[in-house]
Amino acid sequence: MLDQSKTYAYDSRKINAGDAFICLPKGEVYIEEALMKGATEVIHLDRQAFALNANAYFSDPTKRVKLVGITGTNGKTSVATFTEQLLKKMGHKVLVIGTINSQLTTPESWDILKKIKDHVDNGGTHVVLEVSSHGIDQSRVFGFDFDVKCLTNITQDHLDYHKTFEHYQQTKLHFMEAYPGHSVFTDDVTLIDPVEIPQLKGSFHIKNVSSALAICKLLGEDSNTLMPYLSQLVAPKGRFESVDAGQSFGVIVDFAHTPDALEHVCRDALNMVSGNKDRLRLVFGCGGDRDQDKRSKMGAVADTYCGHVYLTADNSRSEPTLDIIQDIKSGMSESAIEMIAPNRKDAIGSAIAHAKPNDVILIAGKGHETMQHCNGFSYVFNDYDMAFSEIIRRHKFQVDQQWVLNQPDANADVLFISKKMMPLLKITYSQFKRAIPTPSNAKIKDYLAKLNGPKIIVFENNRRCSIADTFLRLLNDLGGGVEFSFNEKESLEHNLVGLTLIEQTEHPIVIRINPNDVGSIQKVMDIISPNHVMVGDIYDNHGFIEPTVSKAIASSGKENSTIWIHQQMVDIIDQLPPDAINHQQVSAPSWMEYIQTLIESVLHALDLPLDQSRDIILRQLIAMGWVTKVNLKNIGAALYVMDWTQDLEDAKQKMSFFQQNSDCIVHHVITTNQSQLLTDELSRRHQHVNPQVIIINNNDGMKNKASSIKDAMLSHEKAVHILWKSPSDSLGLLEDVG
């Protein structure tokens, strides 16, 4: 047995001087690296011996807690999450180890046992462990003392590893039959009544919650005490999770990545549209380097249930995405395929752009995952964040009712009619759901004053890095916000009367206005009487603010309104009157920092929590495509990818962010018709720090472009590398870099 007075590591990369290196089967190639890092000895162990030794080294921690093991193809995470929530309701201290919080569904035995020991040492009483077929086959839970085991189901998955379904099935059953503890088989449990869990969408949750309830009973909990808590259960992230940004259609994100799981969620989504396939849009792909046989089967499922299918990437790994999509297509009819998009963002964006009221979009395969893995590189990507960002960006969230002013339009819900037009429009009243006299400005002001939620105007040009989009994303996580966007194609009067369709709410009301098109900013401020005004990106492409706009904002202070502006907006600041006490200047060295500081300041003023604000803001900026951080295989330097257009102000905002956070920067610029503007600006901004600016010929092939980037990154490993590309350039060129 291992000596508890010594320290050990089974990963050669984590060896510290004086450690002993545990060499697992096929780990002999890492012995030299371990010794070079200071390992004092090498111990050879097979996986079962490794698990038993780890158990003894950590003083048998599985015997000192109530241990639940959950295996199965689908539903492991949901059952584990529901079990955790119920046990916590009963006052227990619970640790969950699985897909949501671990790189591997079932980590190595050493890592699991270390976590359980720490949990016990800190007063922990229960552990819920997701047990994968890989974990069983590789003895990662060998010798564990389970109190309860649960098998959710067995359907096709991981045949790339197990080779046959029979071997995969037997691996799962071996866990249920050979390991200690009571057994729960989901197919045999008594199902709860769906009315007990009205908050959980998806029929599969009935079985998952029923299984969690059965597990808790076997752990000694009283069923009558547990039942009232069922209505308080929350589904785990990415498990039939709704994306609600105020849009008129449904968006569901789910982890389904097997034929059986996809069929279940498609069936539930189809029920949401009353069985009408034409109203169900599915975005999905299949993982690379995994079971290829399931791809056509998942295509067949999509074909059966969905009228519009968007085929895209889902962790393609070392395989070309289009080859994977071709495998999926072999199980489908061409008529169901709405779009083939190797870029998952494009697929999600297209589905949202084409969605009609009361449609449902199902985005399947990645669920809670936050990374997209491609051949040689990976980057941050989350389906929920991307869907929310696309809904906001494409203005799919406007006030529920569509209205017109003095113009008969059969497609409108509401007709506002001025007195002088009433005699002419009497015959058209019947075609509208509502016909309302046009309110005066005084009545609009009075109506808005009665809304309980704080009113926030955001002045911006609806481009680049949107403060309104980012603020709405944050409000969504904090409980909700109401958005109203001025229509630049309509009159000021039209937009102002539309504000009277906002229903009573306690949530903040965000009113987005392009100050270049609004006409009278002073009139808008007087009627709306906002609590806060956030001045966002109102610059033109060359970094200037329209003089009339800067003058109007400078003179628009209201007694009860706080106007937040960037300290560098000198066009506005120079025109402020001496007594402009309501204008708050936010100091920030870059535009991204301004957004973060500004939003935090407003949240603080609204008495809303700030804890997770920076993390959510960064996720939104990534989802908006402001920057893409790429991790390249076998290259240690960081690479940030930026889309470059002729918009020089956009480039300046991005440059300033990296300039404040990086001492050594290397710019890679793929040439375009406008790239000289960019390279001139790079040289001007960095004239005192001597940056590297590497020009990449756009006429070169993908491999030559990639070779240029790779050579520079290897030569400057401690630098921050920025790749400036056109929006049409694919991230696929990075496959040859990694």
Secondary structure, DSSP 8 states (H G I E B T S, - for coil): ---TTS-EESSGGG--TT-EEEE-TT-GGGHHHHHHTT--EEEE--HHHHHHHHHHHTT-GGGSSEEEEEE-SS-HHHHHHHHHHHHHHTT--EEEESTTT-SSSS--HHHHHHHHHHHHHTT--EEEEE--HHHHHTTTTTT---SEEEE----S--HHHHSSHHHHHHHHHHHHHHSSSEEEEGGGS----GGG-TT--STHHHHHHHHHHHHHHHTT--HHHHGGGGGG----TTSSEE--SS-SSEEEEE---SHHHHHHHHHHHHHHTTT-GGGEEEEE---TTS-SHHHHHHHHHHHHH-SEEEEE-S--TTS-HHHHHHHHHTTS-GGGEEEEESSHHHHHHHHHHH--TT-EEEEES-TT--EEEETTEEEE--HHHHHHHHHHHTT----SS-EEES---TT-SEEEE-GGGHHHHGGGGGGSSEEEE---HHHHHHHHHT--S-EEEEE--S-SS-HHHHHHHHHHHTT--EEEE--TTS-HHHHHHHGGG----SS-EEEEE-TTTSS-HHHHHHHH--SEEEE-----TTS---HHHHHHHHT---TT-EEEEETT-HHHHTT--TT-TTEEEE--SSHHHHHHHHHHHHHHHTT---TTHHHHHHHHHHHTTS-EEEEETT--SEEEEEE--S-HHHHHHHHHHHHHH-SSEEEEEE--TTHHHHHHHHHHHTTTT--EEEEE-TTS-HHHHHHHHHHHHHH-TTSEEEEEE-TTS-GGGGGGT-
